[in-house]
Amino acid sequence: MNTASTPQSSPQSIPSFDGTRVHLQCFKSGSPSATPVLFLHALAMQASMWVRMVEHLDMDAPIWGMDLRGHGASDHPAGPYSTELFAKDVLAVLDHLKTEQVHLVGCSMGGTVCMAFTGRHPERVKSLGLIDTTACYGEDAKDAWEKRGQQGYTKGLASLRDFQVERWFSTEFARTHTDVVQECLNVFVANTPSAYLETCRMLGAADERALIQHYKGACTIVVGEEDYATPVSMAQDLARLLPQADLHVLHNVRHYSPIQAPELIAPLLKNLFAKA
């Protein structure tokens, strides 16, 4: 996905706790004294999914994105994967950046990883942005995610293209922004099938409902009104777990609201960061 219009420094590759290399991208340098923002991407995406969002964030703070393990330019080690494992990678990034606290924002899988990290290290999170995400996919999640992961692994990720686009974007947005849709599909099909399968298994097993309640800081929850991957009901469940959170439902938006409607989410995030 094109990042040319956003000022940024050279990407970095840092070792996590087990030697896995994690790709880190600085979208904006900002003031070194300001609390940095760290964005975590959705399943089978990479840090570049936040470019449209960053362009709408007029703020003087460092803004970073990371490719989670098994994704993008980070290493794609063998599984099994877990949200706790991914949370350890986030901790390695924060320690590398030498920052005590961070504004942590995630979409979909990235939001689940945000909760995995925040529940274990609430003192490191100054504010929490949860977008189109859930702490737990429910009782039937393991079978559903295994089926999807196996399809990508055995039939190729291209076999999921139509399924994904329908979930990601509203019909009108997909029709009028074919370039954006194609950029996302290019990232999606470039994934390593084995890493995709292991990440699907991770999401099927994820349950951050108990740990996330340890967090008492500022929080904003955002969900697309038409999101049926992590529907409004899941966002409402999160709001009950985090009663201090603000909940916002975006009209005519599906699962990838940071890409489809960054102009709507950016003011919500700026308010969150200011409140924190």
matplotlib code that plots the C-alpha trace (Angstrom):
import matplotlib.pyplot as plt

x = [0.0, 1.4, 3.1, 4.7, 2.6, 3.4, 6.7, 8.5, 11.9, 13.6, 11.9, 13.6, 13.9, 14.3, 14.7, 11.9, 12.5, 13.0, 15.1, 12.2, 12.8, 9.9, 9.5, 8.8, 7.8, 7.9, 5.1, 5.8, 8.7, 6.9, 8.2, 10.4, 8.9, 5.4, 3.8, 4.1, 1.3, 1.6, -0.8, -1.4, -2.9, -5.6, -5.1, -3.1, -2.4, 0.7, 1.5, 0.8, -3.0, -2.7, -1.4, -4.8, -5.4, -2.0, -2.7, -5.7, -3.8, -2.5, -0.5, 3.0, 3.8, 5.8, 3.5, 4.6, 3.3, 4.6, 4.2, 3.1, 5.0, 4.0, 3.0, 4.6, 8.3, 8.5, 9.8, 7.3, 8.3, 6.6, 3.7, 1.9, 1.1, -0.8, -2.0, 0.5, 3.3, 2.3, 2.0, 5.6, 6.6, 4.7, 6.6, 9.9, 9.0, 8.1, 11.4, 13.3, 11.6, 12.6, 9.1, 7.4, 3.9, 2.2, -1.1, -2.0, -4.5, -5.5, -7.9, -9.5, -6.7, -4.5, -7.2, -7.2, -3.4, -3.8, -6.0, -3.6, -0.8, -2.8, -4.3, -0.8, 0.9, -1.7, 0.8, 2.5, -0.7, -1.6, -4.7, -6.3, -8.1, -10.1, -11.4, -13.6, -12.4, -13.3, -11.7, -13.2, -14.8, -17.2, -17.8, -17.7, -14.6, -12.0, -13.8, -14.7, -11.1, -9.6, -11.8, -10.8, -7.1, -7.2, -8.8, -6.0, -3.4, -4.6, -6.3, -4.3, -5.1, -6.5, -9.4, -10.6, -10.5, -14.2, -15.0, -12.6, -13.6, -17.2, -16.3, -13.7, -15.7, -19.2, -20.5, -20.3, -16.8, -15.5, -17.1, -15.7, -12.3, -11.0, -7.4, -7.7, -9.3, -6.6, -3.9, -5.4, -5.8, -2.2, -1.1, -3.5, -2.5, 1.2, 1.0, 2.7, -0.1, 1.4, 1.6, -1.9, -3.2, -1.3, -2.7, -6.3, -5.8, -4.6, -7.7, -9.9, -8.4, -8.1, -10.0, -8.8, -12.0, -10.6, -7.2, -8.5, -10.5, -7.2, -7.0, -8.7, -7.3, -8.8, -10.3, -12.3, -14.1, -15.1, -17.1, -18.6, -22.4, -22.2, -19.3, -20.3, -16.8, -16.8, -20.3, -21.7, -22.7, -19.1, -18.2, -21.0, -19.5, -16.2, -17.8, -19.3, -15.8, -14.3, -17.0, -14.8, -14.7, -16.5, -18.3, -18.8, -20.7, -19.9, -22.8, -22.4, -19.0, -17.8, -14.8, -11.9, -13.1, -9.6, -9.2, -12.7, -13.4, -10.2, -11.6, -14.3, -11.9, -9.0, -10.9, -12.0, -8.4, -7.2, -9.8, -8.8, -5.1, -5.9, -8.1, -5.4]
y = [0.0, 3.4, 5.3, 8.0, 10.9, 10.3, 11.6, 8.6, 7.3, 4.2, 1.0, -1.0, -4.7, -5.5, -8.8, -10.0, -12.0, -15.2, -13.8, -13.4, -10.2, -7.7, -5.0, -1.5, 1.5, 5.1, 7.0, 10.3, 11.3, 13.9, 15.3, 12.9, 14.1, 13.1, 9.7, 7.7, 6.0, 2.3, 0.8, -2.9, -4.3, -6.8, -10.4, -10.9, -7.2, -5.2, -1.8, -0.1, -0.6, 2.5, 4.9, 6.5, 6.9, 8.6, 11.1, 12.3, 12.5, 16.0, 15.6, 16.2, 12.7, 9.8, 7.4, 3.8, 0.7, -2.8, -6.0, -8.6, -11.9, -14.1, -10.9, -8.5, -7.9, -9.5, -13.1, -15.8, -18.5, -21.8, -22.0, -22.4, -18.7, -17.2, -13.8, -13.9, -14.5, -11.5, -9.4, -10.3, -8.9, -5.6, -5.4, -5.9, -3.0, -0.7, -1.5, -0.9, 2.5, 3.2, 4.4, 3.8, 4.2, 4.2, 5.0, 1.6, 1.2, -2.0, -3.1, -6.6, -9.1, -6.1, -5.0, -8.5, -8.3, -4.9, -6.4, -9.3, -6.8, -4.3, -7.0, -8.2, -4.7, -2.1, 0.3, 0.5, 1.7, 5.4, 5.0, 2.1, 2.3, -0.8, -0.8, -3.5, -6.1, -8.5, -10.1, -13.5, -14.9, -17.2, -20.9, -22.0, -19.9, -22.7, -24.7, -21.6, -20.2, -23.6, -24.0, -20.6, -21.2, -24.6, -23.1, -20.5, -23.1, -25.9, -23.8, -20.7, -17.3, -16.1, -18.5, -16.2, -13.0, -12.5, -13.6, -11.0, -8.0, -8.5, -8.5, -5.7, -2.9, -1.7, -2.5, 1.2, 1.8, -1.4, -0.2, 3.4, 2.6, -0.3, 0.8, 0.6, -2.8, -4.1, -2.8, -4.8, -7.9, -7.6, -7.7, -10.4, -12.9, -12.3, -13.9, -17.1, -19.7, -21.6, -18.4, -17.5, -20.9, -20.5, -17.0, -18.2, -20.8, -18.2, -16.1, -19.1, -19.8, -16.1, -15.1, -11.8, -11.1, -11.7, -10.0, -6.8, -5.9, -5.1, -2.0, 1.1, 3.8, 5.8, 3.7, 4.2, 1.5, 1.9, -0.5, -0.3, -0.5, -3.1, -5.1, -8.7, -10.1, -8.4, -7.0, -4.2, -6.8, -7.7, -4.0, -3.7, -6.7, -4.9, -1.8, -3.8, -5.2, -1.7, 0.6, 3.6, 3.3, 5.4, 3.4, 4.7, 3.0, 4.2, 4.3, 2.4, 1.0, -2.6, -4.3, -2.2, 1.1, 2.6, 2.2, 3.0, 5.9, 7.3, 10.8, 9.6, 7.7, 10.1, 12.8, 10.0, 8.9, 12.5, 13.0, 9.7, 10.7, 14.2, 12.7, 10.3]
z = [0.0, -1.0, 1.8, -0.3, 0.9, 4.6, 6.1, 7.6, 8.5, 7.3, 8.6, 11.3, 12.0, 15.7, 17.6, 19.8, 23.0, 21.0, 18.2, 15.8, 13.8, 13.9, 11.3, 12.7, 10.6, 11.7, 9.9, 11.6, 13.8, 15.9, 19.2, 21.1, 24.3, 23.3, 24.0, 20.8, 19.0, 17.9, 15.4, 15.1, 11.9, 11.0, 10.0, 6.8, 6.5, 7.6, 9.1, 5.8, 6.4, 8.6, 6.0, 5.2, 9.0, 9.6, 6.9, 8.9, 12.3, 12.6, 15.8, 17.0, 18.3, 17.0, 15.1, 14.5, 13.0, 13.3, 11.2, 13.6, 13.5, 10.5, 8.6, 6.2, 6.5, 10.0, 10.3, 9.6, 12.1, 12.6, 15.0, 17.2, 17.6, 20.6, 21.6, 24.5, 22.1, 19.9, 23.1, 23.9, 20.5, 21.3, 24.6, 22.7, 20.4, 23.3, 25.0, 21.8, 21.5, 25.1, 25.9, 29.2, 27.8, 24.4, 22.8, 21.5, 18.6, 16.8, 14.2, 14.1, 15.0, 16.0, 18.5, 20.0, 20.3, 21.9, 24.5, 25.1, 25.7, 27.7, 30.0, 30.8, 30.9, 31.7, 33.1, 29.7, 27.9, 28.2, 26.0, 24.1, 20.7, 19.7, 16.2, 14.6, 17.1, 19.9, 23.0, 22.1, 18.9, 20.7, 21.3, 17.7, 16.9, 16.8, 14.1, 12.0, 12.1, 11.4, 8.3, 7.0, 7.8, 6.1, 2.9, 2.7, 3.3, 1.0, -1.8, -1.7, -0.2, -3.6, -3.0, -0.2, -2.2, -2.7, 0.8, 2.2, 0.1, 1.1, 4.7, 4.5, 2.7, 2.1, -1.5, -2.5, -1.2, -2.9, -6.2, -6.0, -4.5, -6.6, -6.2, -2.4, -2.6, -4.9, -2.6, 0.3, -1.8, -3.0, 0.7, 1.6, -1.2, -0.5, 3.0, 3.9, 3.9, 6.9, 8.9, 8.0, 9.2, 12.5, 13.0, 12.3, 14.9, 17.3, 16.8, 17.2, 20.6, 21.8, 24.9, 26.5, 28.4, 31.9, 31.5, 29.7, 32.7, 34.5, 32.3, 33.8, 31.5, 28.7, 25.9, 22.7, 20.9, 17.2, 15.0, 11.5, 11.6, 8.8, 10.2, 10.4, 11.1, 14.5, 14.7, 16.8, 19.5, 20.0, 20.4, 23.0, 24.8, 25.0, 26.3, 29.1, 29.9, 29.8, 31.2, 31.0, 27.2, 24.6, 22.0, 18.4, 15.6, 12.1, 9.6, 6.3, 7.2, 7.4, 8.9, 7.7, 8.9, 9.4, 5.6, 4.5, 6.9, 8.4, 8.4, 10.9, 13.2, 13.4, 15.4, 17.8, 18.3, 18.8, 21.5, 23.1, 23.1, 24.5, 27.2, 28.3]

ax = plt.figure().add_subplot(projection="3d")
ax.plot(x, y, z, "-o")
ax.set_aspect("equal")
plt.show()
